Amino acid sequence: MPNVSKIRVMKLEEVLAAKGRRVVTVAAKSSIADAIRTMHTEKVGAVLVPDAEGCPVGIFTERDVVRLYADGDRDLDTRSVESRMTCSIVIGRLSMSVDEALGLMTERRFRHLPVVENGKLLGLVSIGDLVKVKLEETAQEAQALRAYIAS
């Protein structure tokens, strides 16, 4: 049987090391139209809204755009991001495990987790990033089991 003690718990620090720490941000006073254009240009599903020190105070996502449309709000060029961003953001830490982050995101029903340490924004992981890690882990485990069975 494969050695269970060798199972490694992957942390968000490793996810960010692999994917990069670049985070797309917009100013709170930016128009919603500018935020949407930024998301489109950068090919991201969310932009963070940092304070003067760079710590996230809000997040604006594709879901926020859908809510705007559903609410009939079409004033995207003059309405600011801060008026419709999600302010109650949950943050992750570098030491948080991928499983812990996935559980939190699933339970709280959000798809983007800013990673912050000591008040400093270090990166952003999406549920897609974490699912990719879990799929890779599963493939490695399956390969190890096949090798064990074949031996």
Phi and psi in radians as a Rosetta constraint file:
Dihedral C 1 N 2 CA 2 C 2 CIRCULARHARMONIC -1.035 0.35
Dihedral N 2 CA 2 C 2 N 3 CIRCULARHARMONIC 2.605 0.35
Dihedral C 2 N 3 CA 3 C 3 CIRCULARHARMONIC -1.278 0.35
Dihedral N 3 CA 3 C 3 N 4 CIRCULARHARMONIC 1.935 0.35
Dihedral C 3 N 4 CA 4 C 4 CIRCULARHARMONIC -1.164 0.35
Dihedral N 4 CA 4 C 4 N 5 CIRCULARHARMONIC -0.510 0.35
Dihedral C 4 N 5 CA 5 C 5 CIRCULARHARMONIC -1.180 0.35
Dihedral N 5 CA 5 C 5 N 6 CIRCULARHARMONIC -0.257 0.35
Dihedral C 5 N 6 CA 6 C 6 CIRCULARHARMONIC -1.533 0.35
Dihedral N 6 CA 6 C 6 N 7 CIRCULARHARMONIC -0.034 0.35
Dihedral C 6 N 7 CA 7 C 7 CIRCULARHARMONIC -1.201 0.35
Dihedral N 7 CA 7 C 7 N 8 CIRCULARHARMONIC 2.145 0.35
Dihedral C 7 N 8 CA 8 C 8 CIRCULARHARMONIC -1.763 0.35
Dihedral N 8 CA 8 C 8 N 9 CIRCULARHARMONIC 2.390 0.35
Dihedral C 8 N 9 CA 9 C 9 CIRCULARHARMONIC -1.595 0.35
Dihedral N 9 CA 9 C 9 N 10 CIRCULARHARMONIC 2.022 0.35
Dihedral C 9 N 10 CA 10 C 10 CIRCULARHARMONIC -1.391 0.35
Dihedral N 10 CA 10 C 10 N 11 CIRCULARHARMONIC 2.401 0.35
Dihedral C 10 N 11 CA 11 C 11 CIRCULARHARMONIC -1.866 0.35
Dihedral N 11 CA 11 C 11 N 12 CIRCULARHARMONIC 2.827 0.35
Dihedral C 11 N 12 CA 12 C 12 CIRCULARHARMONIC -1.077 0.35
Dihedral N 12 CA 12 C 12 N 13 CIRCULARHARMONIC -0.502 0.35
Dihedral C 12 N 13 CA 13 C 13 CIRCULARHARMONIC -1.007 0.35
Dihedral N 13 CA 13 C 13 N 14 CIRCULARHARMONIC -0.721 0.35
Dihedral C 13 N 14 CA 14 C 14 CIRCULARHARMONIC -1.249 0.35
Dihedral N 14 CA 14 C 14 N 15 CIRCULARHARMONIC -0.627 0.35
Dihedral C 14 N 15 CA 15 C 15 CIRCULARHARMONIC -1.092 0.35
Dihedral N 15 CA 15 C 15 N 16 CIRCULARHARMONIC -0.804 0.35
Dihedral C 15 N 16 CA 16 C 16 CIRCULARHARMONIC -1.177 0.35
Dihedral N 16 CA 16 C 16 N 17 CIRCULARHARMONIC -0.599 0.35
Dihedral C 16 N 17 CA 17 C 17 CIRCULARHARMONIC -1.095 0.35
Dihedral N 17 CA 17 C 17 N 18 CIRCULARHARMONIC -0.624 0.35
Dihedral C 17 N 18 CA 18 C 18 CIRCULARHARMONIC -1.396 0.35
Dihedral N 18 CA 18 C 18 N 19 CIRCULARHARMONIC -0.717 0.35
Dihedral C 18 N 19 CA 19 C 19 CIRCULARHARMONIC -1.627 0.35
Dihedral N 19 CA 19 C 19 N 20 CIRCULARHARMONIC -0.355 0.35
Dihedral C 19 N 20 CA 20 C 20 CIRCULARHARMONIC 1.805 0.35
Dihedral N 20 CA 20 C 20 N 21 CIRCULARHARMONIC 2.805 0.35
Dihedral C 20 N 21 CA 21 C 21 CIRCULARHARMONIC -1.884 0.35
Dihedral N 21 CA 21 C 21 N 22 CIRCULARHARMONIC 0.128 0.35
Dihedral C 21 N 22 CA 22 C 22 CIRCULARHARMONIC -1.150 0.35
Dihedral N 22 CA 22 C 22 N 23 CIRCULARHARMONIC 2.298 0.35
Dihedral C 22 N 23 CA 23 C 23 CIRCULARHARMONIC -2.191 0.35
Dihedral N 23 CA 23 C 23 N 24 CIRCULARHARMONIC 2.306 0.35
Dihedral C 23 N 24 CA 24 C 24 CIRCULARHARMONIC -1.502 0.35
Dihedral N 24 CA 24 C 24 N 25 CIRCULARHARMONIC 2.217 0.35
Dihedral C 24 N 25 CA 25 C 25 CIRCULARHARMONIC -2.213 0.35
Dihedral N 25 CA 25 C 25 N 26 CIRCULARHARMONIC 2.787 0.35
Dihedral C 25 N 26 CA 26 C 26 CIRCULARHARMONIC -2.388 0.35
Dihedral N 26 CA 26 C 26 N 27 CIRCULARHARMONIC 2.674 0.35
Dihedral C 26 N 27 CA 27 C 27 CIRCULARHARMONIC -1.279 0.35
Dihedral N 27 CA 27 C 27 N 28 CIRCULARHARMONIC 2.605 0.35
Dihedral C 27 N 28 CA 28 C 28 CIRCULARHARMONIC -1.032 0.35
Dihedral N 28 CA 28 C 28 N 29 CIRCULARHARMONIC -0.569 0.35
Dihedral C 28 N 29 CA 29 C 29 CIRCULARHARMONIC -1.455 0.35
Dihedral N 29 CA 29 C 29 N 30 CIRCULARHARMONIC -0.104 0.35
Dihedral C 29 N 30 CA 30 C 30 CIRCULARHARMONIC -1.060 0.35
Dihedral N 30 CA 30 C 30 N 31 CIRCULARHARMONIC 2.652 0.35
Dihedral C 30 N 31 CA 31 C 31 CIRCULARHARMONIC -1.296 0.35
Dihedral N 31 CA 31 C 31 N 32 CIRCULARHARMONIC 2.716 0.35
Dihedral C 31 N 32 CA 32 C 32 CIRCULARHARMONIC -1.072 0.35
Dihedral N 32 CA 32 C 32 N 33 CIRCULARHARMONIC -0.660 0.35
Dihedral C 32 N 33 CA 33 C 33 CIRCULARHARMONIC -1.045 0.35
Dihedral N 33 CA 33 C 33 N 34 CIRCULARHARMONIC -0.726 0.35
Dihedral C 33 N 34 CA 34 C 34 CIRCULARHARMONIC -1.129 0.35
Dihedral N 34 CA 34 C 34 N 35 CIRCULARHARMONIC -0.700 0.35
Dihedral C 34 N 35 CA 35 C 35 CIRCULARHARMONIC -1.102 0.35
Dihedral N 35 CA 35 C 35 N 36 CIRCULARHARMONIC -0.740 0.35
Dihedral C 35 N 36 CA 36 C 36 CIRCULARHARMONIC -1.116 0.35
Dihedral N 36 CA 36 C 36 N 37 CIRCULARHARMONIC -0.752 0.35
Dihedral C 36 N 37 CA 37 C 37 CIRCULARHARMONIC -1.092 0.35
Dihedral N 37 CA 37 C 37 N 38 CIRCULARHARMONIC -0.698 0.35
Dihedral C 37 N 38 CA 38 C 38 CIRCULARHARMONIC -1.096 0.35
Dihedral N 38 CA 38 C 38 N 39 CIRCULARHARMONIC -0.781 0.35
Dihedral C 38 N 39 CA 39 C 39 CIRCULARHARMONIC -1.064 0.35
Dihedral N 39 CA 39 C 39 N 40 CIRCULARHARMONIC -0.722 0.35
Dihedral C 39 N 40 CA 40 C 40 CIRCULARHARMONIC -1.166 0.35
Dihedral N 40 CA 40 C 40 N 41 CIRCULARHARMONIC -0.828 0.35
Dihedral C 40 N 41 CA 41 C 41 CIRCULARHARMONIC -1.090 0.35
Dihedral N 41 CA 41 C 41 N 42 CIRCULARHARMONIC -0.743 0.35
Dihedral C 41 N 42 CA 42 C 42 CIRCULARHARMONIC -1.483 0.35
Dihedral N 42 CA 42 C 42 N 43 CIRCULARHARMONIC -0.110 0.35
Dihedral C 42 N 43 CA 43 C 43 CIRCULARHARMONIC 0.997 0.35
Dihedral N 43 CA 43 C 43 N 44 CIRCULARHARMONIC 0.859 0.35
Dihedral C 43 N 44 CA 44 C 44 CIRCULARHARMONIC -2.187 0.35
Dihedral N 44 CA 44 C 44 N 45 CIRCULARHARMONIC 2.753 0.35
Dihedral C 44 N 45 CA 45 C 45 CIRCULARHARMONIC -1.693 0.35
Dihedral N 45 CA 45 C 45 N 46 CIRCULARHARMONIC -0.012 0.35
Dihedral C 45 N 46 CA 46 C 46 CIRCULARHARMONIC -2.760 0.35
Dihedral N 46 CA 46 C 46 N 47 CIRCULARHARMONIC 2.604 0.35
Dihedral C 46 N 47 CA 47 C 47 CIRCULARHARMONIC -2.197 0.35
Dihedral N 47 CA 47 C 47 N 48 CIRCULARHARMONIC 2.444 0.35
Dihedral C 47 N 48 CA 48 C 48 CIRCULARHARMONIC -1.559 0.35
Dihedral N 48 CA 48 C 48 N 49 CIRCULARHARMONIC 2.637 0.35
Dihedral C 48 N 49 CA 49 C 49 CIRCULARHARMONIC -2.010 0.35
Dihedral N 49 CA 49 C 49 N 50 CIRCULARHARMONIC 1.851 0.35
Dihedral C 49 N 50 CA 50 C 50 CIRCULARHARMONIC -1.581 0.35
Dihedral N 50 CA 50 C 50 N 51 CIRCULARHARMONIC 2.777 0.35
Dihedral C 50 N 51 CA 51 C 51 CIRCULARHARMONIC -1.473 0.35
Dihedral N 51 CA 51 C 51 N 52 CIRCULARHARMONIC -3.013 0.35
Dihedral C 51 N 52 CA 52 C 52 CIRCULARHARMONIC -1.076 0.35
Dihedral N 52 CA 52 C 52 N 53 CIRCULARHARMONIC -0.484 0.35
Dihedral C 52 N 53 CA 53 C 53 CIRCULARHARMONIC -1.566 0.35
Dihedral N 53 CA 53 C 53 N 54 CIRCULARHARMONIC -0.059 0.35
Dihedral C 53 N 54 CA 54 C 54 CIRCULARHARMONIC 1.632 0.35
Dihedral N 54 CA 54 C 54 N 55 CIRCULARHARMONIC 0.061 0.35
Dihedral C 54 N 55 CA 55 C 55 CIRCULARHARMONIC -1.490 0.35
Dihedral N 55 CA 55 C 55 N 56 CIRCULARHARMONIC 2.367 0.35
Dihedral C 55 N 56 CA 56 C 56 CIRCULARHARMONIC -1.173 0.35
Dihedral N 56 CA 56 C 56 N 57 CIRCULARHARMONIC 2.295 0.35
Dihedral C 56 N 57 CA 57 C 57 CIRCULARHARMONIC -1.973 0.35
Dihedral N 57 CA 57 C 57 N 58 CIRCULARHARMONIC -0.153 0.35
Dihedral C 57 N 58 CA 58 C 58 CIRCULARHARMONIC -2.928 0.35
Dihedral N 58 CA 58 C 58 N 59 CIRCULARHARMONIC 2.970 0.35
Dihedral C 58 N 59 CA 59 C 59 CIRCULARHARMONIC -2.477 0.35
Dihedral N 59 CA 59 C 59 N 60 CIRCULARHARMONIC 2.464 0.35
Dihedral C 59 N 60 CA 60 C 60 CIRCULARHARMONIC -2.135 0.35
Dihedral N 60 CA 60 C 60 N 61 CIRCULARHARMONIC 2.154 0.35
Dihedral C 60 N 61 CA 61 C 61 CIRCULARHARMONIC -2.192 0.35
Dihedral N 61 CA 61 C 61 N 62 CIRCULARHARMONIC 3.018 0.35
Dihedral C 61 N 62 CA 62 C 62 CIRCULARHARMONIC -0.989 0.35
Dihedral N 62 CA 62 C 62 N 63 CIRCULARHARMONIC -0.632 0.35
Dihedral C 62 N 63 CA 63 C 63 CIRCULARHARMONIC -1.108 0.35
Dihedral N 63 CA 63 C 63 N 64 CIRCULARHARMONIC -0.623 0.35
Dihedral C 63 N 64 CA 64 C 64 CIRCULARHARMONIC -1.129 0.35
Dihedral N 64 CA 64 C 64 N 65 CIRCULARHARMONIC -0.656 0.35
Dihedral C 64 N 65 CA 65 C 65 CIRCULARHARMONIC -1.110 0.35
Dihedral N 65 CA 65 C 65 N 66 CIRCULARHARMONIC -0.764 0.35
Dihedral C 65 N 66 CA 66 C 66 CIRCULARHARMONIC -1.085 0.35
Dihedral N 66 CA 66 C 66 N 67 CIRCULARHARMONIC -0.743 0.35
Dihedral C 66 N 67 CA 67 C 67 CIRCULARHARMONIC -1.078 0.35
Dihedral N 67 CA 67 C 67 N 68 CIRCULARHARMONIC -0.731 0.35
Dihedral C 67 N 68 CA 68 C 68 CIRCULARHARMONIC -0.987 0.35
Dihedral N 68 CA 68 C 68 N 69 CIRCULARHARMONIC -0.857 0.35
Dihedral C 68 N 69 CA 69 C 69 CIRCULARHARMONIC -1.101 0.35
Dihedral N 69 CA 69 C 69 N 70 CIRCULARHARMONIC -0.791 0.35
Dihedral C 69 N 70 CA 70 C 70 CIRCULARHARMONIC -1.103 0.35
Dihedral N 70 CA 70 C 70 N 71 CIRCULARHARMONIC -0.572 0.35
Dihedral C 70 N 71 CA 71 C 71 CIRCULARHARMONIC -1.391 0.35
Dihedral N 71 CA 71 C 71 N 72 CIRCULARHARMONIC -0.076 0.35
Dihedral C 71 N 72 CA 72 C 72 CIRCULARHARMONIC 1.430 0.35
Dihedral N 72 CA 72 C 72 N 73 CIRCULARHARMONIC 0.188 0.35
Dihedral C 72 N 73 CA 73 C 73 CIRCULARHARMONIC -1.411 0.35
Dihedral N 73 CA 73 C 73 N 74 CIRCULARHARMONIC 1.962 0.35
Dihedral C 73 N 74 CA 74 C 74 CIRCULARHARMONIC -2.041 0.35
Dihedral N 74 CA 74 C 74 N 75 CIRCULARHARMONIC 0.176 0.35
Dihedral C 74 N 75 CA 75 C 75 CIRCULARHARMONIC -1.549 0.35
Dihedral N 75 CA 75 C 75 N 76 CIRCULARHARMONIC 0.989 0.35
Dihedral C 75 N 76 CA 76 C 76 CIRCULARHARMONIC -1.338 0.35
Dihedral N 76 CA 76 C 76 N 77 CIRCULARHARMONIC -0.418 0.35
Dihedral C 76 N 77 CA 77 C 77 CIRCULARHARMONIC -1.427 0.35
Dihedral N 77 CA 77 C 77 N 78 CIRCULARHARMONIC -0.390 0.35
Dihedral C 77 N 78 CA 78 C 78 CIRCULARHARMONIC -1.939 0.35
Dihedral N 78 CA 78 C 78 N 79 CIRCULARHARMONIC -0.394 0.35
Dihedral C 78 N 79 CA 79 C 79 CIRCULARHARMONIC -1.357 0.35
Dihedral N 79 CA 79 C 79 N 80 CIRCULARHARMONIC 2.368 0.35
Dihedral C 79 N 80 CA 80 C 80 CIRCULARHARMONIC -1.458 0.35
Dihedral N 80 CA 80 C 80 N 81 CIRCULARHARMONIC 2.711 0.35
Dihedral C 80 N 81 CA 81 C 81 CIRCULARHARMONIC -1.029 0.35
Dihedral N 81 CA 81 C 81 N 82 CIRCULARHARMONIC -0.703 0.35
Dihedral C 81 N 82 CA 82 C 82 CIRCULARHARMONIC -1.093 0.35
Dihedral N 82 CA 82 C 82 N 83 CIRCULARHARMONIC -0.372 0.35
Dihedral C 82 N 83 CA 83 C 83 CIRCULARHARMONIC -1.320 0.35
Dihedral N 83 CA 83 C 83 N 84 CIRCULARHARMONIC -0.338 0.35
Dihedral C 83 N 84 CA 84 C 84 CIRCULARHARMONIC -2.289 0.35
Dihedral N 84 CA 84 C 84 N 85 CIRCULARHARMONIC 0.055 0.35
Dihedral C 84 N 85 CA 85 C 85 CIRCULARHARMONIC -1.280 0.35
Dihedral N 85 CA 85 C 85 N 86 CIRCULARHARMONIC 2.812 0.35
Dihedral C 85 N 86 CA 86 C 86 CIRCULARHARMONIC -1.488 0.35
Dihedral N 86 CA 86 C 86 N 87 CIRCULARHARMONIC 2.101 0.35
Dihedral C 86 N 87 CA 87 C 87 CIRCULARHARMONIC -1.645 0.35
Dihedral N 87 CA 87 C 87 N 88 CIRCULARHARMONIC -0.468 0.35
Dihedral C 87 N 88 CA 88 C 88 CIRCULARHARMONIC -1.533 0.35
Dihedral N 88 CA 88 C 88 N 89 CIRCULARHARMONIC 1.198 0.35
Dihedral C 88 N 89 CA 89 C 89 CIRCULARHARMONIC -1.504 0.35
Dihedral N 89 CA 89 C 89 N 90 CIRCULARHARMONIC 2.563 0.35
Dihedral C 89 N 90 CA 90 C 90 CIRCULARHARMONIC -1.733 0.35
Dihedral N 90 CA 90 C 90 N 91 CIRCULARHARMONIC 2.429 0.35
Dihedral C 90 N 91 CA 91 C 91 CIRCULARHARMONIC -2.025 0.35
Dihedral N 91 CA 91 C 91 N 92 CIRCULARHARMONIC 2.665 0.35
Dihedral C 91 N 92 CA 92 C 92 CIRCULARHARMONIC -1.879 0.35
Dihedral N 92 CA 92 C 92 N 93 CIRCULARHARMONIC 2.912 0.35
Dihedral C 92 N 93 CA 93 C 93 CIRCULARHARMONIC -2.061 0.35
Dihedral N 93 CA 93 C 93 N 94 CIRCULARHARMONIC 2.747 0.35
Dihedral C 93 N 94 CA 94 C 94 CIRCULARHARMONIC -1.008 0.35
Dihedral N 94 CA 94 C 94 N 95 CIRCULARHARMONIC -0.573 0.35
Dihedral C 94 N 95 CA 95 C 95 CIRCULARHARMONIC -1.435 0.35
Dihedral N 95 CA 95 C 95 N 96 CIRCULARHARMONIC -0.081 0.35
Dihedral C 95 N 96 CA 96 C 96 CIRCULARHARMONIC -1.212 0.35
Dihedral N 96 CA 96 C 96 N 97 CIRCULARHARMONIC 2.380 0.35
Dihedral C 96 N 97 CA 97 C 97 CIRCULARHARMONIC -1.339 0.35
Dihedral N 97 CA 97 C 97 N 98 CIRCULARHARMONIC 2.743 0.35
Dihedral C 97 N 98 CA 98 C 98 CIRCULARHARMONIC -1.041 0.35
Dihedral N 98 CA 98 C 98 N 99 CIRCULARHARMONIC -0.747 0.35
Dihedral C 98 N 99 CA 99 C 99 CIRCULARHARMONIC -1.080 0.35
Dihedral N 99 CA 99 C 99 N 100 CIRCULARHARMONIC -0.737 0.35
Dihedral C 99 N 100 CA 100 C 100 CIRCULARHARMONIC -1.110 0.35
Dihedral N 100 CA 100 C 100 N 101 CIRCULARHARMONIC -0.768 0.35
Dihedral C 100 N 101 CA 101 C 101 CIRCULARHARMONIC -1.119 0.35
Dihedral N 101 CA 101 C 101 N 102 CIRCULARHARMONIC -0.769 0.35
Dihedral C 101 N 102 CA 102 C 102 CIRCULARHARMONIC -1.071 0.35
Dihedral N 102 CA 102 C 102 N 103 CIRCULARHARMONIC -0.750 0.35
Dihedral C 102 N 103 CA 103 C 103 CIRCULARHARMONIC -1.076 0.35
Dihedral N 103 CA 103 C 103 N 104 CIRCULARHARMONIC -0.777 0.35
Dihedral C 103 N 104 CA 104 C 104 CIRCULARHARMONIC -1.109 0.35
Dihedral N 104 CA 104 C 104 N 105 CIRCULARHARMONIC -0.783 0.35
Dihedral C 104 N 105 CA 105 C 105 CIRCULARHARMONIC -1.158 0.35
Dihedral N 105 CA 105 C 105 N 106 CIRCULARHARMONIC -0.667 0.35
Dihedral C 105 N 106 CA 106 C 106 CIRCULARHARMONIC -1.212 0.35
Dihedral N 106 CA 106 C 106 N 107 CIRCULARHARMONIC -0.818 0.35
Dihedral C 106 N 107 CA 107 C 107 CIRCULARHARMONIC -1.100 0.35
Dihedral N 107 CA 107 C 107 N 108 CIRCULARHARMONIC -0.753 0.35
Dihedral C 107 N 108 CA 108 C 108 CIRCULARHARMONIC -1.578 0.35
Dihedral N 108 CA 108 C 108 N 109 CIRCULARHARMONIC -0.089 0.35
Dihedral C 108 N 109 CA 109 C 109 CIRCULARHARMONIC 1.086 0.35
Dihedral N 109 CA 109 C 109 N 110 CIRCULARHARMONIC 0.923 0.35
Dihedral C 109 N 110 CA 110 C 110 CIRCULARHARMONIC -2.355 0.35
Dihedral N 110 CA 110 C 110 N 111 CIRCULARHARMONIC 2.835 0.35
Dihedral C 110 N 111 CA 111 C 111 CIRCULARHARMONIC -2.046 0.35
Dihedral N 111 CA 111 C 111 N 112 CIRCULARHARMONIC -0.034 0.35
Dihedral C 111 N 112 CA 112 C 112 CIRCULARHARMONIC -2.349 0.35
Dihedral N 112 CA 112 C 112 N 113 CIRCULARHARMONIC 2.292 0.35
Dihedral C 112 N 113 CA 113 C 113 CIRCULARHARMONIC -2.191 0.35
Dihedral N 113 CA 113 C 113 N 114 CIRCULARHARMONIC 1.901 0.35
Dihedral C 113 N 114 CA 114 C 114 CIRCULARHARMONIC -1.205 0.35
Dihedral N 114 CA 114 C 114 N 115 CIRCULARHARMONIC 2.459 0.35
Dihedral C 114 N 115 CA 115 C 115 CIRCULARHARMONIC -1.867 0.35
Dihedral N 115 CA 115 C 115 N 116 CIRCULARHARMONIC 2.106 0.35
Dihedral C 115 N 116 CA 116 C 116 CIRCULARHARMONIC -2.271 0.35
Dihedral N 116 CA 116 C 116 N 117 CIRCULARHARMONIC 2.392 0.35
Dihedral C 116 N 117 CA 117 C 117 CIRCULARHARMONIC -2.353 0.35
Dihedral N 117 CA 117 C 117 N 118 CIRCULARHARMONIC 2.315 0.35
Dihedral C 117 N 118 CA 118 C 118 CIRCULARHARMONIC 0.905 0.35
Dihedral N 118 CA 118 C 118 N 119 CIRCULARHARMONIC 0.713 0.35
Dihedral C 118 N 119 CA 119 C 119 CIRCULARHARMONIC 1.285 0.35
Dihedral N 119 CA 119 C 119 N 120 CIRCULARHARMONIC 0.159 0.35
Dihedral C 119 N 120 CA 120 C 120 CIRCULARHARMONIC -1.990 0.35
Dihedral N 120 CA 120 C 120 N 121 CIRCULARHARMONIC 2.239 0.35
Dihedral C 120 N 121 CA 121 C 121 CIRCULARHARMONIC -1.262 0.35
Dihedral N 121 CA 121 C 121 N 122 CIRCULARHARMONIC 2.139 0.35
Dihedral C 121 N 122 CA 122 C 122 CIRCULARHARMONIC -1.922 0.35
Dihedral N 122 CA 122 C 122 N 123 CIRCULARHARMONIC -0.262 0.35
Dihedral C 122 N 123 CA 123 C 123 CIRCULARHARMONIC 2.921 0.35
Dihedral N 123 CA 123 C 123 N 124 CIRCULARHARMONIC -3.107 0.35
Dihedral C 123 N 124 CA 124 C 124 CIRCULARHARMONIC -2.483 0.35
Dihedral N 124 CA 124 C 124 N 125 CIRCULARHARMONIC 2.264 0.35
Dihedral C 124 N 125 CA 125 C 125 CIRCULARHARMONIC -2.003 0.35
Dihedral N 125 CA 125 C 125 N 126 CIRCULARHARMONIC 2.489 0.35
Dihedral C 125 N 126 CA 126 C 126 CIRCULARHARMONIC -1.819 0.35
Dihedral N 126 CA 126 C 126 N 127 CIRCULARHARMONIC 2.861 0.35
Dihedral C 126 N 127 CA 127 C 127 CIRCULARHARMONIC -1.080 0.35
Dihedral N 127 CA 127 C 127 N 128 CIRCULARHARMONIC -0.557 0.35
Dihedral C 127 N 128 CA 128 C 128 CIRCULARHARMONIC -1.100 0.35
Dihedral N 128 CA 128 C 128 N 129 CIRCULARHARMONIC -0.706 0.35
Dihedral C 128 N 129 CA 129 C 129 CIRCULARHARMONIC -1.046 0.35
Dihedral N 129 CA 129 C 129 N 130 CIRCULARHARMONIC -0.741 0.35
Dihedral C 129 N 130 CA 130 C 130 CIRCULARHARMONIC -1.296 0.35
Dihedral N 130 CA 130 C 130 N 131 CIRCULARHARMONIC -0.657 0.35
Dihedral C 130 N 131 CA 131 C 131 CIRCULARHARMONIC -1.113 0.35
Dihedral N 131 CA 131 C 131 N 132 CIRCULARHARMONIC -0.680 0.35
Dihedral C 131 N 132 CA 132 C 132 CIRCULARHARMONIC -1.030 0.35
Dihedral N 132 CA 132 C 132 N 133 CIRCULARHARMONIC -0.769 0.35
Dihedral C 132 N 133 CA 133 C 133 CIRCULARHARMONIC -1.070 0.35
Dihedral N 133 CA 133 C 133 N 134 CIRCULARHARMONIC -0.783 0.35
Dihedral C 133 N 134 CA 134 C 134 CIRCULARHARMONIC -1.135 0.35
Dihedral N 134 CA 134 C 134 N 135 CIRCULARHARMONIC -0.661 0.35
Dihedral C 134 N 135 CA 135 C 135 CIRCULARHARMONIC -1.130 0.35
Dihedral N 135 CA 135 C 135 N 136 CIRCULARHARMONIC -0.710 0.35
Dihedral C 135 N 136 CA 136 C 136 CIRCULARHARMONIC -1.121 0.35
Dihedral N 136 CA 136 C 136 N 137 CIRCULARHARMONIC -0.727 0.35
Dihedral C 136 N 137 CA 137 C 137 CIRCULARHARMONIC -1.079 0.35
Dihedral N 137 CA 137 C 137 N 138 CIRCULARHARMONIC -0.763 0.35
Dihedral C 137 N 138 CA 138 C 138 CIRCULARHARMONIC -1.096 0.35
Dihedral N 138 CA 138 C 138 N 139 CIRCULARHARMONIC -0.723 0.35
Dihedral C 138 N 139 CA 139 C 139 CIRCULARHARMONIC -1.114 0.35
Dihedral N 139 CA 139 C 139 N 140 CIRCULARHARMONIC -0.716 0.35
Dihedral C 139 N 140 CA 140 C 140 CIRCULARHARMONIC -1.149 0.35
Dihedral N 140 CA 140 C 140 N 141 CIRCULARHARMONIC -0.713 0.35
Dihedral C 140 N 141 CA 141 C 141 CIRCULARHARMONIC -1.117 0.35
Dihedral N 141 CA 141 C 141 N 142 CIRCULARHARMONIC -0.740 0.35
Dihedral C 141 N 142 CA 142 C 142 CIRCULARHARMONIC -1.100 0.35
Dihedral N 142 CA 142 C 142 N 143 CIRCULARHARMONIC -0.710 0.35
Dihedral C 142 N 143 CA 143 C 143 CIRCULARHARMONIC -1.118 0.35
Dihedral N 143 CA 143 C 143 N 144 CIRCULARHARMONIC -0.727 0.35
Dihedral C 143 N 144 CA 144 C 144 CIRCULARHARMONIC -1.126 0.35
Dihedral N 144 CA 144 C 144 N 145 CIRCULARHARMONIC -0.710 0.35
Dihedral C 144 N 145 CA 145 C 145 CIRCULARHARMONIC -1.152 0.35
Dihedral N 145 CA 145 C 145 N 146 CIRCULARHARMONIC -0.717 0.35
Dihedral C 145 N 146 CA 146 C 146 CIRCULARHARMONIC -1.080 0.35
Dihedral N 146 CA 146 C 146 N 147 CIRCULARHARMONIC -0.722 0.35
Dihedral C 146 N 147 CA 147 C 147 CIRCULARHARMONIC -1.129 0.35
Dihedral N 147 CA 147 C 147 N 148 CIRCULARHARMONIC -0.693 0.35
Dihedral C 147 N 148 CA 148 C 148 CIRCULARHARMONIC -1.131 0.35
Dihedral N 148 CA 148 C 148 N 149 CIRCULARHARMONIC -0.777 0.35
Dihedral C 148 N 149 CA 149 C 149 CIRCULARHARMONIC -1.124 0.35
Dihedral N 149 CA 149 C 149 N 150 CIRCULARHARMONIC -0.655 0.35
Dihedral C 149 N 150 CA 150 C 150 CIRCULARHARMONIC -1.260 0.35
Dihedral N 150 CA 150 C 150 N 151 CIRCULARHARMONIC -0.363 0.35
